[in-house]
Amino acid sequence: MKHLADHFLFDEELDIAEALCVRALKFCSRMGKPKDSDIPHFRKDISLLASDLNFILGKVMHKREEYEKALNFYFQAVKMNSQNLGA
């Protein structure tokens, strides 16, 4: 969904990009590590994905000129991943 959201953002389909990000963030918040998973950093990977989704939402709001909302999403992205500087 992240890549689709990025694609629709690039195509200026802001409503679709926003909807994809919101849906993916809801999925991330419900995601728990499966009991039989051998992925050692499972929650960290989900957190990095959520950070990227928040950054895309920030770009959506920025394009809509809703700067305060954009700043909040950018802040959330950096809070979740301090290395997320617009990747």
VMD Tcl script that builds the backbone (N, CA, C; Angstrom):
set m [mol new atoms 261]
animate dup $m
set s [atomselect $m all]
$s set {name element resname resid chain x y z} {
  {N N MET 1 A 0.812 -1.185 0.000}
  {CA C MET 1 A 0.000 0.000 0.000}
  {C C MET 1 A 0.860 1.254 0.000}
  {N N LYS 2 A 1.996 1.162 0.657}
  {CA C LYS 2 A 2.898 2.319 0.709}
  {C C LYS 2 A 3.308 2.740 -0.695}
  {N N HIS 3 A 3.680 1.779 -1.515}
  {CA C HIS 3 A 4.130 2.101 -2.865}
  {C C HIS 3 A 2.974 2.623 -3.721}
  {N N LEU 4 A 1.796 2.074 -3.526}
  {CA C LEU 4 A 0.626 2.585 -4.236}
  {C C LEU 4 A 0.320 4.020 -3.804}
  {N N ALA 5 A 0.392 4.277 -2.507}
  {CA C ALA 5 A 0.141 5.628 -2.003}
  {C C ALA 5 A 1.140 6.613 -2.603}
  {N N ASP 6 A 2.397 6.208 -2.663}
  {CA C ASP 6 A 3.428 7.056 -3.261}
  {C C ASP 6 A 3.130 7.302 -4.745}
  {N N HIS 7 A 2.680 6.268 -5.434}
  {CA C HIS 7 A 2.335 6.392 -6.846}
  {C C HIS 7 A 1.197 7.395 -7.045}
  {N N PHE 8 A 0.143 7.254 -6.248}
  {CA C PHE 8 A -0.995 8.156 -6.393}
  {C C PHE 8 A -0.650 9.578 -5.958}
  {N N LEU 9 A 0.237 9.720 -5.008}
  {CA C LEU 9 A 0.714 11.055 -4.631}
  {C C LEU 9 A 1.430 11.699 -5.813}
  {N N PHE 10 A 2.268 10.935 -6.476}
  {CA C PHE 10 A 3.000 11.430 -7.640}
  {C C PHE 10 A 2.041 11.846 -8.755}
  {N N ASP 11 A 0.938 11.104 -8.905}
  {CA C ASP 11 A -0.059 11.405 -9.927}
  {C C ASP 11 A -1.069 12.472 -9.481}
  {N N GLU 12 A -0.838 13.073 -8.329}
  {CA C GLU 12 A -1.717 14.114 -7.775}
  {C C GLU 12 A -3.114 13.590 -7.413}
  {N N GLU 13 A -3.238 12.300 -7.163}
  {CA C GLU 13 A -4.494 11.702 -6.697}
  {C C GLU 13 A -4.426 11.663 -5.169}
  {N N LEU 14 A -4.572 12.832 -4.561}
  {CA C LEU 14 A -4.311 12.982 -3.133}
  {C C LEU 14 A -5.308 12.224 -2.265}
  {N N ASP 15 A -6.572 12.184 -2.662}
  {CA C ASP 15 A -7.570 11.466 -1.857}
  {C C ASP 15 A -7.259 9.974 -1.787}
  {N N ILE 16 A -6.854 9.411 -2.919}
  {CA C ILE 16 A -6.524 7.982 -2.951}
  {C C ILE 16 A -5.263 7.711 -2.131}
  {N N ALA 17 A -4.249 8.559 -2.279}
  {CA C ALA 17 A -3.007 8.395 -1.519}
  {C C ALA 17 A -3.287 8.467 -0.022}
  {N N GLU 18 A -4.106 9.421 0.375}
  {CA C GLU 18 A -4.444 9.562 1.796}
  {C C GLU 18 A -5.188 8.333 2.304}
  {N N ALA 19 A -6.177 7.873 1.543}
  {CA C ALA 19 A -6.957 6.711 1.965}
  {C C ALA 19 A -6.077 5.469 2.112}
  {N N LEU 20 A -5.162 5.268 1.189}
  {CA C LEU 20 A -4.257 4.115 1.276}
  {C C LEU 20 A -3.372 4.199 2.514}
  {N N CYS 21 A -2.848 5.385 2.794}
  {CA C CYS 21 A -1.979 5.551 3.969}
  {C C CYS 21 A -2.745 5.312 5.266}
  {N N VAL 22 A -3.926 5.875 5.355}
  {CA C VAL 22 A -4.735 5.710 6.570}
  {C C VAL 22 A -5.067 4.239 6.783}
  {N N ARG 23 A -5.443 3.567 5.725}
  {CA C ARG 23 A -5.771 2.132 5.842}
  {C C ARG 23 A -4.537 1.317 6.247}
  {N N ALA 24 A -3.412 1.619 5.643}
  {CA C ALA 24 A -2.184 0.897 5.978}
  {C C ALA 24 A -1.746 1.178 7.423}
  {N N LEU 25 A -1.929 2.405 7.886}
  {CA C LEU 25 A -1.580 2.726 9.282}
  {C C LEU 25 A -2.473 1.969 10.259}
  {N N LYS 26 A -3.751 1.832 9.933}
  {CA C LYS 26 A -4.650 1.049 10.783}
  {C C LYS 26 A -4.192 -0.402 10.839}
  {N N PHE 27 A -3.785 -0.918 9.698}
  {CA C PHE 27 A -3.281 -2.286 9.644}
  {C C PHE 27 A -2.016 -2.425 10.499}
  {N N CYS 28 A -1.115 -1.448 10.398}
  {CA C CYS 28 A 0.131 -1.488 11.174}
  {C C CYS 28 A -0.151 -1.475 12.674}
  {N N SER 29 A -1.138 -0.691 13.087}
  {CA C SER 29 A -1.433 -0.597 14.516}
  {C C SER 29 A -2.018 -1.892 15.063}
  {N N ARG 30 A -2.682 -2.672 14.214}
  {CA C ARG 30 A -3.249 -3.955 14.643}
  {C C ARG 30 A -2.261 -5.099 14.543}
  {N N MET 31 A -1.171 -4.861 13.856}
  {CA C MET 31 A -0.231 -5.938 13.547}
  {C C MET 31 A 0.561 -6.347 14.786}
  {N N GLY 32 A 0.515 -7.587 15.103}
  {CA C GLY 32 A 1.302 -8.146 16.190}
  {C C GLY 32 A 2.219 -9.224 15.640}
  {N N LYS 33 A 3.297 -9.474 16.312}
  {CA C LYS 33 A 4.240 -10.487 15.847}
  {C C LYS 33 A 3.611 -11.872 15.971}
  {N N PRO 34 A 3.583 -12.620 14.884}
  {CA C PRO 34 A 3.061 -13.994 14.960}
  {C C PRO 34 A 3.908 -14.842 15.900}
  {N N LYS 35 A 3.257 -15.753 16.591}
  {CA C LYS 35 A 3.950 -16.576 17.577}
  {C C LYS 35 A 5.081 -17.399 16.971}
  {N N ASP 36 A 4.897 -17.873 15.757}
  {CA C ASP 36 A 5.914 -18.727 15.150}
  {C C ASP 36 A 6.868 -17.956 14.234}
  {N N SER 37 A 6.877 -16.632 14.343}
  {CA C SER 37 A 7.722 -15.804 13.483}
  {C C SER 37 A 9.181 -15.860 13.924}
  {N N ASP 38 A 10.069 -15.904 12.945}
  {CA C ASP 38 A 11.493 -15.884 13.250}
  {C C ASP 38 A 12.122 -14.537 12.881}
  {N N ILE 39 A 11.290 -13.530 12.678}
  {CA C ILE 39 A 11.782 -12.190 12.359}
  {C C ILE 39 A 12.106 -11.482 13.670}
  {N N PRO 40 A 13.401 -11.228 13.951}
  {CA C PRO 40 A 13.782 -10.679 15.254}
  {C C PRO 40 A 13.325 -9.236 15.483}
  {N N HIS 41 A 13.231 -8.447 14.443}
  {CA C HIS 41 A 12.892 -7.026 14.613}
  {C C HIS 41 A 11.532 -6.707 14.008}
  {N N PHE 42 A 10.566 -7.594 14.244}
  {CA C PHE 42 A 9.253 -7.470 13.608}
  {C C PHE 42 A 8.602 -6.120 13.895}
  {N N ARG 43 A 8.493 -5.724 15.144}
  {CA C ARG 43 A 7.841 -4.459 15.503}
  {C C ARG 43 A 8.609 -3.268 14.946}
  {N N LYS 44 A 9.922 -3.361 14.881}
  {CA C LYS 44 A 10.713 -2.258 14.339}
  {C C LYS 44 A 10.394 -2.072 12.853}
  {N N ASP 45 A 10.258 -3.165 12.126}
  {CA C ASP 45 A 9.915 -3.077 10.711}
  {C C ASP 45 A 8.550 -2.417 10.516}
  {N N ILE 46 A 7.582 -2.766 11.345}
  {CA C ILE 46 A 6.253 -2.168 11.272}
  {C C ILE 46 A 6.340 -0.682 11.610}
  {N N SER 47 A 7.152 -0.344 12.585}
  {CA C SER 47 A 7.328 1.059 12.964}
  {C C SER 47 A 7.960 1.868 11.834}
  {N N LEU 48 A 8.917 1.285 11.129}
  {CA C LEU 48 A 9.541 1.974 10.002}
  {C C LEU 48 A 8.536 2.189 8.876}
  {N N LEU 49 A 7.695 1.198 8.637}
  {CA C LEU 49 A 6.656 1.330 7.623}
  {C C LEU 49 A 5.675 2.438 8.015}
  {N N ALA 50 A 5.259 2.454 9.263}
  {CA C ALA 50 A 4.336 3.489 9.735}
  {C C ALA 50 A 4.968 4.878 9.614}
  {N N SER 51 A 6.245 4.968 9.868}
  {CA C SER 51 A 6.953 6.238 9.709}
  {C C SER 51 A 6.891 6.717 8.265}
  {N N ASP 52 A 7.139 5.816 7.336}
  {CA C ASP 52 A 7.072 6.171 5.909}
  {C C ASP 52 A 5.659 6.590 5.511}
  {N N LEU 53 A 4.659 5.901 6.027}
  {CA C LEU 53 A 3.273 6.244 5.719}
  {C C LEU 53 A 2.912 7.624 6.262}
  {N N ASN 54 A 3.387 7.931 7.460}
  {CA C ASN 54 A 3.150 9.267 8.020}
  {C C ASN 54 A 3.832 10.340 7.173}
  {N N PHE 55 A 5.002 10.031 6.665}
  {CA C PHE 55 A 5.703 10.994 5.816}
  {C C PHE 55 A 4.920 11.249 4.522}
  {N N ILE 56 A 4.376 10.192 3.937}
  {CA C ILE 56 A 3.564 10.359 2.724}
  {C C ILE 56 A 2.328 11.200 3.036}
  {N N LEU 57 A 1.693 10.933 4.181}
  {CA C LEU 57 A 0.543 11.749 4.578}
  {C C LEU 57 A 0.951 13.215 4.758}
  {N N GLY 58 A 2.142 13.441 5.273}
  {CA C GLY 58 A 2.649 14.807 5.400}
  {C C GLY 58 A 2.771 15.469 4.038}
  {N N LYS 59 A 3.257 14.715 3.055}
  {CA C LYS 59 A 3.387 15.267 1.703}
  {C C LYS 59 A 2.015 15.550 1.089}
  {N N VAL 60 A 1.046 14.677 1.370}
  {CA C VAL 60 A -0.318 14.910 0.881}
  {C C VAL 60 A -0.850 16.226 1.449}
  {N N MET 61 A -0.723 16.400 2.754}
  {CA C MET 61 A -1.221 17.620 3.395}
  {C C MET 61 A -0.455 18.852 2.911}
  {N N HIS 62 A 0.818 18.690 2.686}
  {CA C HIS 62 A 1.638 19.792 2.176}
  {C C HIS 62 A 1.115 20.237 0.806}
  {N N LYS 63 A 0.828 19.275 -0.067}
  {CA C LYS 63 A 0.304 19.611 -1.396}
  {C C LYS 63 A -1.061 20.275 -1.317}
  {N N ARG 64 A -1.818 19.946 -0.289}
  {CA C ARG 64 A -3.133 20.568 -0.088}
  {C C ARG 64 A -3.017 21.920 0.615}
  {N N GLU 65 A -1.810 22.280 0.961}
  {CA C GLU 65 A -1.507 23.523 1.675}
  {C C GLU 65 A -2.113 23.540 3.083}
  {N N GLU 66 A -2.226 22.365 3.675}
  {CA C GLU 66 A -2.652 22.228 5.065}
  {C C GLU 66 A -1.383 22.011 5.889}
  {N N TYR 67 A -0.674 23.097 6.096}
  {CA C TYR 67 A 0.688 23.019 6.615}
  {C C TYR 67 A 0.780 22.530 8.055}
  {N N GLU 68 A -0.180 22.880 8.887}
  {CA C GLU 68 A -0.124 22.415 10.276}
  {C C GLU 68 A -0.304 20.890 10.349}
  {N N LYS 69 A -1.246 20.374 9.565}
  {CA C LYS 69 A -1.432 18.916 9.515}
  {C C LYS 69 A -0.189 18.247 8.938}
  {N N ALA 70 A 0.373 18.848 7.902}
  {CA C ALA 70 A 1.588 18.296 7.289}
  {C C ALA 70 A 2.707 18.217 8.325}
  {N N LEU 71 A 2.881 19.296 9.078}
  {CA C LEU 71 A 3.929 19.325 10.100}
  {C C LEU 71 A 3.710 18.235 11.141}
  {N N ASN 72 A 2.461 18.009 11.528}
  {CA C ASN 72 A 2.168 16.953 12.510}
  {C C ASN 72 A 2.525 15.573 11.969}
  {N N PHE 73 A 2.201 15.316 10.698}
  {CA C PHE 73 A 2.552 14.022 10.110}
  {C C PHE 73 A 4.068 13.877 9.959}
  {N N TYR 74 A 4.744 14.935 9.544}
  {CA C TYR 74 A 6.208 14.888 9.442}
  {C C TYR 74 A 6.825 14.614 10.821}
  {N N PHE 75 A 6.291 15.278 11.838}
  {CA C PHE 75 A 6.795 15.084 13.196}
  {C C PHE 75 A 6.614 13.634 13.633}
  {N N GLN 76 A 5.435 13.055 13.359}
  {CA C GLN 76 A 5.192 11.646 13.702}
  {C C GLN 76 A 6.171 10.733 12.973}
  {N N ALA 77 A 6.430 11.033 11.712}
  {CA C ALA 77 A 7.355 10.208 10.925}
  {C C ALA 77 A 8.741 10.212 11.538}
  {N N VAL 78 A 9.220 11.385 11.914}
  {CA C VAL 78 A 10.565 11.486 12.491}
  {C C VAL 78 A 10.586 10.913 13.908}
  {N N LYS 79 A 9.490 11.059 14.638}
  {CA C LYS 79 A 9.404 10.505 15.990}
  {C C LYS 79 A 9.517 8.978 15.953}
  {N N MET 80 A 8.888 8.357 14.949}
  {CA C MET 80 A 8.925 6.899 14.831}
  {C C MET 80 A 10.247 6.389 14.276}
  {N N ASN 81 A 10.901 7.228 13.487}
  {CA C ASN 81 A 12.166 6.858 12.869}
  {C C ASN 81 A 12.995 8.119 12.663}
  {N N SER 82 A 13.933 8.341 13.529}
  {CA C SER 82 A 14.730 9.575 13.456}
  {C C SER 82 A 15.569 9.655 12.188}
  {N N GLN 83 A 15.703 8.551 11.470}
  {CA C GLN 83 A 16.453 8.546 10.221}
  {C C GLN 83 A 15.580 8.885 9.018}
  {N N ASN 84 A 14.280 9.035 9.239}
  {CA C ASN 84 A 13.346 9.327 8.144}
  {C C ASN 84 A 13.402 10.817 7.831}
  {N N LEU 85 A 14.217 11.145 6.892}
  {CA C LEU 85 A 14.387 12.549 6.527}
  {C C LEU 85 A 13.930 12.786 5.102}
  {N N GLY 86 A 12.861 12.114 4.728}
  {CA C GLY 86 A 12.280 12.337 3.416}
  {C C GLY 86 A 12.608 11.277 2.401}
  {N N ALA 87 A 12.956 10.098 2.868}
  {CA C ALA 87 A 13.293 9.024 1.938}
  {C C ALA 87 A 12.093 8.524 1.203}
}
mol reanalyze $m
mol bondsrecalc $m
mol representation Tube
mol addrep $m
